[in-house]
C-alpha cells in the first residue's frame, strides 16, 4: 500500500502525535508499505532531514504560529492542493489517505482524498471540546468558527451524521468533528475511553481504537541502562507545564502529602515561572527538582529510572502516552485520570479518588509508603508487548484493509 498521512504539524516537530506518526511510518515501511507524510513546512532554525527522509515528506507552504517557530499552519485550498498533486505525480499511486489531524490537516487531507478518489481513515487525536475550553472563554464562538472554516474549505458535508429523532446528535466542537468524520471510511481514536466519548457525543456511530505504540528499539535500549542508586523513592512527572496538565495542583499535593521522596519535573511551558515560585514558597526545593525539557531517549530513561510516574491531567488526554511508555519500561503510575488507568490496565498502580488536591496527596502517600516498603516494585515484564509499535502496526494495517474493502 501507499498511504498518504496528512497531519496538522510536521512529523519532525515536537509532540506526541508527531512521535506516533514517525513510529508508524518506520514500522509500516518494515512491512513493505510506502508512507508519504503531508504537513506544514517546519520553520525551526537548523531544521533538516536527511535525503532519505525528504522522500517521505511533502512540506506545504506555511506560516509559523509560535515564537519558537516549531509549529506552523497551512491554508487548505488550491495552493496546497497543487503542492500535493505536483509531488504525488512523481510517486506511485496513493491507495488511501490517513488523516491524523483535526484542524487544517483534516481539511487538507479531505481535499486530497477527494482529488485522488481514495478512502479516508481518520484518527482523531485531539479532544477539541476540552482543549478549546481550557484556553479560551470564547469556546462556543471558536467552535462555530471551525464549522464555518470547514464549510468554506470543503463545502457541504459529504456523508451522514449520527442522528437522534432526525436531528444531528453532535453539538459544538463535536459537531465539527462529526462533519469531518462523515467522509471517512474508518474513524479511529487512540484510546478506548476517547473512542467511547466520540461515539457518545455523536461524532460517529462506529469508532475503532488504534492506540499509539511505543518504540520497540528505544524501550529495549532504555531497559539496558542501569537505574541510578537512590536512598528514597523517586517520582517523575513529564509534560507541558500548562493549566490542563494540573502541574500546580501536583505541587500543592506534594506539599500536603508530606512524602519523603525525590520528585523530578521534566518539561517547560507557560506555567514554569509559577511552578518555580510555588516550589520555593512551599519549601519543597529539597524534594522537587526541574530538570527541564529532555530528548525522547532521556525522557524514557527518566521513567525507567523512577519508581513511579505521576499522571496529573484529567478529562483532557485522548490517550496520555507516558503511562503506556512507563508500563513498557516496568514503571508503575500514580493516576489522576481513571480513564487512562483503565486503558493502561497494569499493576501495580495507584489512583487518586477524585480530582482534588487532597485525593492526589493521599494517593502519593500510599504509593510512596508501598514503594519504600518494596523498593523493587515494578510492572510485570510480560505486560510490555501489547504497548509496542510492532504490535500496534498490525492493528493499523487491519484498519487500512477495512477502509479499502469499504
BELLINMO-V598062 format. One line per field, one symbol per residue. psi: psi as a letter, one per 40 degrees, with the letter a starting at -180 (. if undefined). A space follows every 50 residues. Layout:
# BELLINMO-V598062
psi->???
This chain:
# BELLINMO-V598062
psi->ihhhhhidiheeiiidddddddddddddddeeihhhhhiiihehhehiii dddddeihhihihieidefdiihhhhadddddddddddeeiiihdihhhf iebddddddddddddefiihhhhhehgdddddddeiefdddddddddddd dddeaihhihihihfeihdiibddddddddddehdhhiieiddddddddd efdidhhihgihiihddddddddeihiiiieiihiihhahgideefdddd dddddddfigihhhhhaaadeddddddddddefededhigeaiiiddddd ddddeidiihhdihedhedgddddddddeehiihidhdddddddfiiiii hhdaeidddddddddddddddddgdehihideeddeeidddddddddddd ddddd.
